[in-house]
């Protein structure tokens, strides 16, 4: 039997998947998830109870949340659609990388698997979206990419930007202002002991960025 989920339920499952993937673990806390989604803990708790009733998650009050197989499958499907739509908008519709996330948030809830599979084929089966994130396959496989954040790179070392954690328009616009993009080389020139600000060099241009910024840039 096909389980129909609301947009909100799909968003919660996708957020749980992304949160655990980013942190490299299997579970998340209620307050952590609420902060990730920008909702109140009580709101998150109510939705988590619904998802538990549908046997999509394991959840106990004040405890940790884990995706059950059916929940993970649904989350991967939504994430796949989101990242494929982002790629389509960026590559074929000439949207900028700071514009695609909001539109893909709407398109990710389309239910036609035939459409999504044809979209994947039309795009040439891309492995990464415009922000450098891996795209799940039709079989639900998502390859884990070993990577660090820019904040973990030592002074004097160089690295290559491969993805961003923050997909918000203001952050992505700031990244562009700094002359940064996917596959750009970054050299860490200095780190301030007081607030961990970094001085970096990209394409011969030096910039100073905050620790928060550095924590939202994935590198290898």
C-alpha positions as CSV (number, residue, x, y, z in Angstrom):
1,X,0.0,0.0,0.0
2,X,1.4,3.4,-1.0
3,X,1.7,5.7,2.0
4,X,0.7,9.2,1.1
5,X,2.6,11.9,3.1
6,X,1.9,15.6,3.5
7,X,4.4,18.1,2.4
8,X,5.3,18.8,6.1
9,X,5.8,15.1,6.8
10,X,8.1,14.8,3.8
11,X,10.0,17.9,5.0
12,X,10.6,16.5,8.4
13,X,11.8,13.2,7.0
14,X,14.2,14.9,4.6
15,X,15.5,17.2,7.4
16,X,16.1,14.2,9.7
17,X,18.1,12.5,6.9
18,X,20.1,15.6,6.1
19,X,20.8,16.3,9.8
20,X,22.1,12.8,10.5
21,X,24.1,12.7,7.2
22,X,25.8,16.0,8.0
23,X,26.8,14.9,11.5
24,X,27.7,11.4,10.4
25,X,25.4,9.6,12.8
26,X,22.1,7.7,12.9
27,X,20.1,9.7,15.3
28,X,19.0,13.3,16.1
29,X,17.4,15.1,19.1
30,X,14.0,16.8,19.1
31,X,15.4,20.3,19.9
32,X,18.1,19.8,17.3
33,X,15.6,18.9,14.6
34,X,13.3,21.8,15.6
35,X,16.2,24.3,15.4
36,X,17.2,22.8,12.0
37,X,13.7,23.3,10.7
38,X,13.1,26.7,12.4
39,X,10.1,25.5,14.4
40,X,9.3,25.3,18.1
41,X,10.2,22.0,19.9
42,X,6.5,21.5,20.7
43,X,5.6,21.7,17.0
44,X,8.3,19.2,16.2
45,X,7.1,16.9,18.9
46,X,3.6,16.8,17.5
47,X,4.8,16.0,14.1
48,X,7.2,13.3,15.3
49,X,4.3,11.5,17.0
50,X,2.5,11.4,13.7
51,X,5.6,10.0,11.9
52,X,6.0,7.4,14.7
53,X,2.3,6.3,14.3
54,X,3.0,5.8,10.6
55,X,6.0,3.7,11.5
56,X,8.4,6.0,9.7
57,X,10.6,6.8,12.7
58,X,11.7,5.5,16.1
59,X,11.0,8.1,18.7
60,X,10.5,8.5,22.4
61,X,9.6,11.7,24.2
62,X,12.8,13.6,25.1
63,X,14.8,10.8,23.4
64,X,16.5,10.4,20.2
65,X,14.9,10.1,16.7
66,X,16.0,7.6,14.1
67,X,14.6,6.9,10.7
68,X,13.0,3.5,10.1
69,X,13.6,1.8,6.7
70,X,10.4,3.2,5.3
71,X,11.1,6.7,6.6
72,X,14.6,6.6,5.2
73,X,13.3,5.5,1.8
74,X,10.8,8.3,1.7
75,X,13.4,10.8,2.8
76,X,15.8,9.7,0.1
77,X,13.1,10.0,-2.5
78,X,12.4,13.6,-1.5
79,X,16.1,14.5,-1.3
80,X,16.7,13.0,-4.8
81,X,13.9,15.0,-6.3
82,X,15.1,18.2,-4.6
83,X,18.6,17.9,-5.8
84,X,17.6,16.8,-9.3
85,X,15.3,19.9,-9.6
86,X,18.1,22.1,-8.3
87,X,20.3,20.7,-11.0
88,X,17.7,21.2,-13.7
89,X,17.0,24.8,-12.7
90,X,20.7,25.7,-12.6
91,X,21.8,23.9,-15.7
92,X,18.8,24.2,-18.0
93,X,16.8,27.1,-16.8
94,X,19.6,29.5,-16.0
95,X,18.7,30.0,-12.4
96,X,21.7,31.1,-10.2
97,X,22.8,28.7,-7.4
98,X,21.3,31.0,-4.7
99,X,17.9,30.8,-6.4
100,X,17.4,27.1,-7.0
101,X,16.9,25.9,-3.4
102,X,13.6,27.8,-2.8
103,X,12.0,26.6,-6.0
104,X,13.2,23.0,-5.6
105,X,11.6,23.1,-2.1
106,X,8.2,23.3,-4.0
107,X,9.1,20.9,-6.8
108,X,10.4,18.1,-4.5
109,X,6.9,17.1,-3.5
110,X,5.8,16.1,-7.1
111,X,4.8,12.4,-6.8
112,X,5.4,11.1,-10.3
113,X,8.4,8.8,-10.2
114,X,8.2,8.5,-14.0
115,X,8.8,12.2,-14.3
116,X,11.7,12.2,-11.9
117,X,13.4,9.3,-13.6
118,X,13.0,11.0,-17.0
119,X,14.4,14.2,-15.4
120,X,17.4,12.2,-14.2
121,X,18.0,10.8,-17.7
122,X,17.5,14.2,-19.4
123,X,20.2,15.6,-17.1
124,X,22.6,12.8,-17.9
125,X,22.3,11.1,-14.5
126,X,24.2,13.8,-12.5
127,X,26.0,12.7,-9.3
128,X,26.1,16.1,-7.6
129,X,23.7,19.1,-7.4
130,X,24.9,22.8,-7.9
131,X,25.8,23.1,-4.3
132,X,28.1,20.0,-4.4
133,X,25.8,17.6,-2.6
134,X,25.5,14.0,-3.9
135,X,22.2,13.0,-5.5
136,X,20.6,9.8,-4.4
137,X,20.1,7.2,-7.1
138,X,16.7,5.8,-8.2
139,X,17.6,2.7,-6.0
140,X,18.0,4.9,-2.9
141,X,21.8,4.8,-2.8
142,X,23.6,7.8,-1.5
143,X,27.3,7.8,-1.6
144,X,29.0,9.2,1.5
145,X,31.7,11.7,0.6
146,X,34.6,12.1,3.0
147,X,35.0,15.8,3.5
148,X,35.9,18.4,6.2
149,X,34.7,21.9,6.9
150,X,37.0,24.9,6.1
151,X,37.2,25.5,9.8
152,X,39.1,22.2,10.3
153,X,41.9,23.2,7.9
154,X,45.2,24.2,9.4
155,X,47.0,27.4,8.7
156,X,49.3,27.1,5.7
157,X,47.3,24.2,4.2
158,X,45.3,24.4,0.9
159,X,42.0,22.6,0.1
160,X,39.3,22.5,-2.5
161,X,35.7,23.6,-1.9
162,X,33.3,20.8,-2.8
163,X,30.0,21.8,-1.3
164,X,28.2,24.2,1.1
165,X,26.2,23.3,4.2
166,X,24.0,26.5,4.1
167,X,21.9,26.7,1.0
168,X,20.2,30.0,1.9
169,X,20.4,32.8,-0.7
170,X,22.2,35.3,1.6
171,X,25.0,32.8,2.3
172,X,25.4,31.7,-1.3
173,X,25.5,35.3,-2.5
174,X,28.2,36.0,0.1
175,X,30.2,33.0,-1.2
176,X,30.0,34.4,-4.7
177,X,31.1,37.9,-3.5
178,X,34.3,36.2,-2.1
179,X,35.0,34.8,-5.5
180,X,34.4,31.3,-4.3
181,X,32.7,28.4,-6.1
182,X,32.6,24.6,-6.3
183,X,36.1,23.2,-7.1
184,X,37.9,26.4,-6.2
185,X,41.2,26.1,-4.3
186,X,41.4,27.8,-0.9
187,X,44.5,28.5,1.0
188,X,44.3,29.2,4.8
189,X,46.7,32.0,5.6
190,X,46.0,32.8,9.2
191,X,43.6,32.1,12.1
192,X,42.8,34.6,14.8
193,X,43.1,33.0,18.3
194,X,40.3,35.1,19.8
195,X,37.4,34.3,17.5
196,X,38.9,31.8,15.0
197,X,38.4,34.2,12.1
198,X,40.3,32.9,9.0
199,X,42.3,34.8,6.5
200,X,42.0,32.9,3.2
201,X,43.2,33.3,-0.4
202,X,41.1,32.4,-3.4
203,X,42.3,33.0,-6.9
204,X,44.9,35.5,-5.6
205,X,42.3,37.4,-3.6
206,X,42.7,37.5,0.2
207,X,39.6,37.7,2.4
208,X,38.8,37.4,6.1
209,X,35.9,35.1,7.0
210,X,34.1,34.2,10.3
211,X,34.3,30.8,12.0
212,X,30.5,30.4,11.2
213,X,31.2,30.9,7.5
214,X,34.1,28.4,7.6
215,X,31.9,25.8,9.3
216,X,29.4,26.1,6.3
217,X,32.0,25.4,3.6
218,X,32.9,21.7,2.8
219,X,36.3,21.0,1.5
220,X,38.6,18.1,0.6
